[in-house]
Structure formats: C-alpha cells, structure tokens
Amino acid sequence: IRQTVASVQAQTFAHLQIVVADDASTDGTADVVAELARGDARIELLRAPANAGITVNCNRALAAARGELVAWLGGDDLWLETKIEKQVRVFAADPQVTLVGTDVEVFFDDGTRPHVARCDVMRRGGTLDDFVRASRHIPTSSFMYRRSAMPDLAFDPRLRVVSDWLFNVQCAARGRLGYVPEVL
C-alpha cells in the first residue's frame, strides 16, 4: 500500500484528493495509510468497521470523492507519474468524454512475465456497443471518470465481482470514450 499511495502522491497533476478505503483489513494497511496521511493532507483514510467486500468498499470511496474527475487504484496497482495529467487533458479537450482509459502493464510477483493490456475498442474510438461486446477489457485502475456523468451511479451491490465492468459500461453510456494509448 505504501508503494501504491506513493504512486498517487508522485503525480504531476498535484491537485488531488487521495481517498483510501480500507475494508477492515488486518494486514496493517490502515496504520500505514494513517502514517502517510500525517505527512500529506491530500490523503483521507476511510476505515470500515467490518469487511463488506470490494463493491461496498468502492461505493464508500466514491461517496467520499469530491472532485469532478474520479479514478480508481487497487491496493496492488501503481500509476506512472503522468497518468492523471494525461487523462485530464483528454477530458479538457472534449466535454462529452465520460470515461478515459489507458494501456496497462500487468505485472506479477511470482515471476510470470508482464504483459501490456490494451482496449482496442477504446484505442480506435469504437462505440459503446463495441465496448460492451469487447472480449478484452483493461483493468479498472486505468480508468478515470467524469463525475457529472455519473451523479446517480454506484457499483451495483448485488454483484460481488465484476461490478466495476458494469459501472464502466454505465458511465461510458453517458458520453464518449477517451483513451491515452500508452502504458500509464
């Protein structure tokens, strides 16, 4: 978690709110984040009293987010330092864009070779219909969302897994898709 939060703190787009939603973990995550928050006022730690699962935890984080643009980052993911800046540029260039993705390097701790995941539909400016039918999607940690396009959206609590995919589709349905075709 220290590396994950550090990758957000290092963003070249510095005007950030960093919400860390800890789902009652027992591995010391909350203590590490609390320590980091003492040195960075942008960090806000949300501690759940009991583990409720990823969908509920994501909704808790979304409810705490105050910015017009929202991005997700899993506790085992990292961002390169220009990710937010480059995605913000795409939103600024087209007010109809509601969802911006990037290429992703997927890496593993067990020695498995890393690979780059791309959303070909988004790279080529495909339609929502193409996006829904795509067989390969990129991890949600690559996406950024326009808040005004999702005032009533939340992760569907009936779905214990893949609620992020549905959320992505619902947000994309409210505007155009944007993409930064590089690993970020």
C-alpha positions as CSV (number, residue, x, y, z in Angstrom):
1,I,0.0,0.0,0.0
2,R,2.9,2.3,0.6
3,Q,4.1,2.0,-3.0
4,T,0.5,2.4,-4.3
5,V,-0.1,5.6,-2.4
6,A,3.4,6.9,-3.3
7,S,2.5,6.5,-7.0
8,V,-0.5,8.8,-6.5
9,Q,1.5,11.3,-4.5
10,A,4.0,11.5,-7.3
11,Q,1.5,12.5,-9.9
12,T,2.5,15.6,-12.0
13,F,-1.1,16.7,-11.6
14,A,-0.9,17.5,-7.9
15,H,-4.4,18.9,-7.2
16,L,-5.7,15.5,-5.9
17,Q,-7.8,14.1,-3.1
18,I,-6.5,10.7,-2.2
19,V,-9.2,8.5,-0.6
20,V,-8.1,5.2,0.8
21,A,-11.0,3.0,1.7
22,D,-9.7,0.2,4.0
23,D,-12.2,-2.6,4.1
24,A,-11.4,-3.7,7.7
25,S,-8.1,-5.3,6.6
26,T,-6.0,-7.0,9.2
27,D,-2.6,-6.6,7.5
28,G,-1.7,-3.1,8.8
29,T,-2.8,-1.2,5.8
30,A,-4.8,1.3,7.8
31,D,-1.8,2.0,10.1
32,V,0.5,2.6,7.0
33,V,-2.1,4.9,5.4
34,A,-2.7,6.8,8.7
35,E,1.1,7.4,8.9
36,L,1.2,8.6,5.3
37,A,-1.8,10.9,5.9
38,R,0.0,12.7,8.8
39,G,2.5,13.9,6.2
40,D,0.1,14.6,3.3
41,A,-3.2,16.5,3.8
42,R,-4.5,15.1,0.5
43,I,-4.9,11.6,2.0
44,E,-8.2,10.7,3.6
45,L,-8.4,7.3,5.2
46,L,-11.8,5.6,5.4
47,R,-11.9,2.6,7.8
48,A,-14.7,0.1,7.6
49,P,-15.8,-1.4,10.9
50,A,-16.3,-4.8,9.2
51,N,-15.3,-6.3,5.9
52,A,-18.1,-5.7,3.4
53,G,-16.4,-6.7,0.1
54,I,-14.9,-4.8,-2.8
55,T,-18.2,-3.5,-4.2
56,V,-19.4,-1.9,-1.0
57,N,-15.9,-0.6,-0.3
58,C,-15.7,1.1,-3.8
59,N,-19.1,2.8,-3.1
60,R,-17.8,4.1,0.2
61,A,-14.8,5.6,-1.6
62,L,-16.9,7.0,-4.4
63,A,-19.2,8.7,-1.8
64,A,-16.2,10.4,-0.2
65,A,-14.7,11.6,-3.5
66,R,-15.3,15.4,-4.1
67,G,-13.7,16.0,-7.4
68,E,-15.2,16.4,-10.9
69,L,-12.9,13.6,-12.1
70,V,-12.6,10.3,-10.3
71,A,-10.0,7.5,-10.7
72,W,-9.7,4.1,-9.1
73,L,-6.5,2.4,-7.9
74,G,-6.3,-1.0,-6.4
75,G,-4.1,-1.6,-3.4
76,D,-1.8,-3.8,-5.5
77,D,-1.6,-1.4,-8.5
78,L,0.7,1.5,-9.4
79,W,0.4,4.6,-11.6
80,L,3.1,6.2,-13.6
81,E,3.6,9.9,-12.6
82,T,1.9,11.5,-15.7
83,K,-1.3,9.3,-15.7
84,I,-3.7,11.8,-14.2
85,E,-2.3,14.7,-16.1
86,K,-2.7,13.0,-19.4
87,Q,-6.2,11.8,-18.7
88,V,-7.2,15.3,-17.5
89,R,-6.1,16.6,-20.9
90,V,-8.4,14.3,-22.7
91,F,-11.4,15.4,-20.6
92,A,-10.5,19.1,-21.1
93,A,-10.3,18.6,-24.8
94,D,-13.9,17.1,-25.1
95,P,-16.6,17.8,-22.5
96,Q,-18.6,14.9,-23.9
97,V,-16.0,12.3,-22.8
98,T,-17.2,10.5,-19.7
99,L,-14.6,7.7,-19.4
100,V,-10.8,7.7,-20.2
101,G,-8.7,4.6,-20.2
102,T,-5.0,3.9,-20.8
103,D,-2.9,1.0,-21.7
104,V,-1.8,-1.1,-18.7
105,E,1.3,-3.1,-17.9
106,V,0.1,-6.1,-15.9
107,F,2.9,-7.4,-13.7
108,F,3.1,-10.2,-11.1
109,D,5.1,-11.0,-8.0
110,D,5.6,-14.7,-8.9
111,G,7.9,-14.2,-11.8
112,T,5.3,-14.5,-14.5
113,R,6.3,-12.3,-17.5
114,P,4.5,-9.0,-17.5
115,H,2.3,-8.1,-20.5
116,V,0.6,-4.9,-21.8
117,A,-3.2,-4.9,-21.8
118,R,-4.9,-2.6,-24.3
119,C,-8.5,-1.9,-25.0
120,D,-8.6,-2.0,-28.8
121,V,-12.1,-0.7,-28.9
122,M,-11.2,2.4,-27.0
123,R,-7.9,2.9,-28.9
124,R,-9.7,3.0,-32.2
125,G,-12.6,5.2,-30.9
126,G,-15.2,2.5,-31.0
127,T,-18.8,2.8,-30.0
128,L,-20.4,1.9,-26.7
129,D,-21.9,-1.1,-28.4
130,D,-18.3,-2.2,-29.4
131,F,-17.1,-1.5,-25.8
132,V,-19.9,-3.7,-24.3
133,R,-19.1,-6.6,-26.7
134,A,-15.3,-6.4,-26.4
135,S,-13.8,-9.6,-25.2
136,R,-10.8,-7.9,-23.7
137,H,-11.0,-5.0,-21.2
138,I,-8.3,-3.2,-19.3
139,P,-8.2,-3.1,-15.5
140,T,-10.4,-0.5,-13.8
141,S,-7.3,1.1,-12.3
142,S,-6.6,2.5,-15.7
143,F,-9.8,4.4,-16.0
144,M,-10.8,8.0,-15.0
145,Y,-14.5,9.1,-14.9
146,R,-16.3,12.4,-15.2
147,R,-18.3,12.8,-12.0
148,S,-21.0,14.9,-13.6
149,A,-21.8,11.9,-16.0
150,M,-22.4,9.6,-13.0
151,P,-24.3,11.5,-10.3
152,D,-26.6,8.5,-9.6
153,L,-24.1,5.8,-10.5
154,A,-22.6,3.4,-8.0
155,F,-21.2,-0.1,-8.1
156,D,-24.1,-2.5,-8.0
157,P,-24.1,-4.1,-4.6
158,R,-25.9,-7.1,-5.9
159,L,-22.7,-8.0,-7.8
160,R,-19.9,-9.3,-5.6
161,V,-17.5,-9.4,-8.5
162,V,-17.3,-7.6,-11.9
163,S,-19.4,-4.7,-10.6
164,D,-16.6,-2.5,-12.0
165,W,-17.3,-3.7,-15.5
166,L,-21.0,-2.7,-15.2
167,F,-20.0,0.6,-13.7
168,N,-17.6,1.3,-16.6
169,V,-20.3,0.5,-19.2
170,Q,-22.9,2.6,-17.4
171,C,-20.5,5.6,-17.3
172,A,-19.4,5.1,-20.9
173,A,-23.1,5.1,-22.0
174,R,-23.5,8.7,-20.8
175,G,-21.0,10.2,-23.3
176,R,-17.9,9.4,-25.3
177,L,-14.9,7.2,-24.6
178,G,-11.5,8.7,-24.4
179,Y,-8.1,6.9,-24.4
180,V,-4.5,7.6,-23.8
181,P,-2.7,4.9,-25.9
182,E,0.3,4.4,-23.7
183,V,1.1,2.5,-20.5
184,L,0.3,4.7,-17.5
